[in-house]
């Protein structure tokens, strides 16, 4: 992407951009003023558009530049370099092929995100370059350029966002290089280290507080989400035909967002969720708010499905602020359900199935560290079990007879006993035997 820069020695403006894998810097004689900046910015945008379309003419744009001859020579029909590069498609051409082949398995929202990312970010950077002209240097330069940008609120782009952009670029480049017998440089580039997503589940006391203090018409909605772990789209997409009061369960078979109805996130997300008594009661309470002819379980006053953004900004965040709880997205209600289920001692396989996970791997990676804090056992249950088992009597072992209690002896009696024992010590063996026989006869 073409950038406007200033020469520190002269204070004049110049354009810095990538063309066919080469970094180009074209100077101007314009001073760094607001008016001149607008002129050069317009030039930079035109360069980006023409490069993306593949019609950028270096010699026409910069006729006095030494690089004009370089690119004109490269572009001459029949030139060896030109012929070599024509053996492989450009990034732009193969990206369209890649999108066409993969879009059938994408959700509509993801397909739209890929299209936007390509048009706004990847194609301006790599579009006209042949696949074999994109090397490690070009990819790292692109990554560094993205990291320098400013996002919302003037903050730098997060490592997570940069990794997503690089992942899309690398997916296209890897596939293209594999098909044309090239070695993809993208496989040698590691993702940036991301900040670990903070998981902040609510405690049982906080769950009770949230349910008690939320607006009455949203109380069933919050109860279901906090106790079942439904994703936002899954809860918003529930219809009354999915709820079976006789069997005490409901099904997750669709989602809903501003883009309309959709399929659950994965195949394992299509599931049947059992209703605990509190959840069943919440569905029964929601029946009181049901509108005639409205298929949705949770809906607005006009009968439309709940708008996730509206709920978050007008209900959720004000509720947290009013209760003095730390701000966190509504998705943490799902984290809360997961930790409470595990803390209650439920089978992890059952918890994973209820949440719509295909395996328990995510449970142990994300949630297990919260369980000791919730149960407050910290291994004591295990220690207690081992103590009970290891100290128990082996099977078929008779219980030892209980010994009679030892009689208590006073100090005076103890003195007499000590004197008697001393006298016994002075007796001979024959005399001691006679004393024992006399005592036995008297008893």
Secondary structure, DSSP 8 states (H G I E B T S, - for coil): --EEEE-TTT-EEEEEEEETTEEEEEEEEEES-HHHHHHHHHHHHHHHHHHHHT---HHHHSTT-HHHHHHHHHTSTT-HHHHHHTTS-BHHHHHHHHHHHHGGGS-HHHHHHHHHHIIIIIHHHHTTSBGGG--HHHHHHHHHHHHHSB-GGG-B--HHHHHHHHHHHHHHHHHHHHHTT---GGGG---------------HHHHHHHHHHS-HHHHHHHHHHHHH---HHHHHT-BGGGEETTTTEEEE--EEETTEEE--SSGGGSEEEE--HHHHHHHHHHHTT--TT--BSSB-TTS-B--HHHHIIIIIHHHHHHHT-----TTHHHHHHHHHHHHTT--HHHHHHHHT-SSSHHIIIIIHHHHHHHH--TTHHHHHHHHHHHTS--TT--------------HHHHHHHHHHHHHHHTS-HHHHHHHHHHHHHH-
